[in-house]
Amino acid sequence: MIKDGRDSTVQKLKKILKKGGVYDEVDEVTIQLLADQIDLYRVTRGTLEGDNMSFETLTDKGAKTFKLHPAAKLLLELSDRIRFLLIELGMTSKSRKSDSNGAGDARKDIMNWIEGK
């Protein structure tokens, strides 16, 4: 990743976490890892925008079949990594439903930002 892009991703994450009241300096390494995964997710998603998530191919016997695009597999893996890092930061799916400390709002803001909403 480009260092400037990564730094801006880290700063954006910190801003969202501080706004939600869930930022802690102890989580700095996790925030850096999350920023890396978000940047890679966005690049991968950009790769797929022009392509389909799957492609048609032939089996050994000549039958048509569809395979998942390799970038789509990576995108799914990155989604899981991002979800696990959010959980590590205290933003679980449960905190989305009833948050007393702003974790749900921060999680929602991060997910919307990742998806470009």
C-alpha positions in Angstrom: 0.0 0.0 0.0 1.1 3.6 -0.5 2.2 5.0 2.8 0.2 8.3 2.3 -3.0 6.3 1.5 -2.5 4.1 4.5 -1.9 7.1 6.8 -5.1 8.7 5.7 -7.0 5.5 6.2 -5.5 5.2 9.8 -6.5 8.8 10.5 -10.0 8.3 9.2 -10.4 5.2 11.4 -9.1 7.0 14.4 -11.6 9.9 13.8 -14.5 7.5 13.5 -13.4 5.6 16.7 -13.0 8.8 18.6 -16.4 10.1 17.5 -17.9 6.8 18.7 -16.0 7.0 22.0 -14.2 3.7 21.5 -10.7 4.9 20.5 -7.9 3.6 22.8 -4.2 4.1 22.1 -3.7 0.4 23.2 -5.5 -0.6 19.9 -3.0 1.2 17.7 -1.6 -2.0 16.1 -5.1 -3.3 15.4 -6.1 0.0 13.8 -3.0 -0.2 11.6 -3.9 -3.8 10.6 -7.5 -2.8 9.9 -6.3 0.1 7.7 -4.2 -2.3 5.6 -7.1 -4.7 5.2 -9.5 -1.8 4.2 -7.0 -0.5 1.6 -6.5 -3.9 0.1 -10.3 -4.5 0.2 -10.9 -1.3 -1.8 -8.2 -2.1 -4.4 -9.7 -5.6 -4.8 -13.2 -4.3 -5.1 -12.0 -1.9 -7.7 -10.5 -4.7 -9.7 -13.9 -6.5 -9.7 -16.0 -3.5 -10.7 -15.3 -4.1 -14.4 -15.5 -7.9 -14.2 -18.1 -10.3 -13.0 -17.7 -12.1 -9.7 -17.6 -15.4 -11.6 -16.5 -16.5 -15.1 -17.6 -19.3 -17.4 -15.2 -22.1 -18.2 -15.3 -25.7 -19.4 -14.8 -28.8 -17.4 -12.5 -31.7 -18.5 -15.5 -33.3 -20.2 -16.5 -30.1 -22.1 -19.4 -29.0 -19.9 -19.9 -25.3 -19.2 -19.3 -24.3 -15.5 -18.9 -21.1 -13.6 -15.9 -20.5 -11.3 -15.6 -17.7 -8.7 -13.2 -15.0 -9.8 -9.9 -15.2 -7.8 -10.3 -11.6 -6.7 -13.8 -12.3 -5.5 -12.4 -15.1 -3.2 -9.9 -12.5 -1.9 -12.7 -10.0 -1.3 -14.6 -12.5 0.8 -11.5 -13.3 2.8 -10.8 -9.6 3.4 -14.4 -9.1 4.6 -13.8 -11.8 7.2 -10.5 -10.2 8.3 -12.1 -6.8 8.6 -15.0 -8.3 10.6 -12.6 -10.0 13.0 -10.5 -6.9 13.5 -13.7 -4.9 14.3 -14.6 -7.5 16.8 -11.1 -7.2 18.3 -11.8 -3.5 18.7 -15.0 -4.3 20.6 -17.4 -3.7 17.7 -19.4 -6.9 17.5 -22.7 -7.5 15.8 -24.3 -7.3 19.2 -22.9 -3.8 19.8 -24.6 -2.8 16.5 -28.0 -3.6 18.0 -27.7 -2.1 21.4 -24.7 0.1 22.0 -24.2 1.9 25.2 -20.7 3.2 24.3 -21.0 4.2 20.6 -19.4 1.0 19.3 -22.4 0.2 17.1 -22.4 3.7 15.5 -18.6 3.5 15.0 -19.0 0.0 13.4 -21.8 1.3 11.1 -19.8 4.4 10.1 -16.7 2.3 9.3 -18.7 -0.2 7.2 -20.5 2.6 5.3 -17.1 4.3 4.7 -15.5 1.1 3.4 -18.4 0.6 1.0 -18.4 4.2 -0.1 -21.8 5.1 1.3 
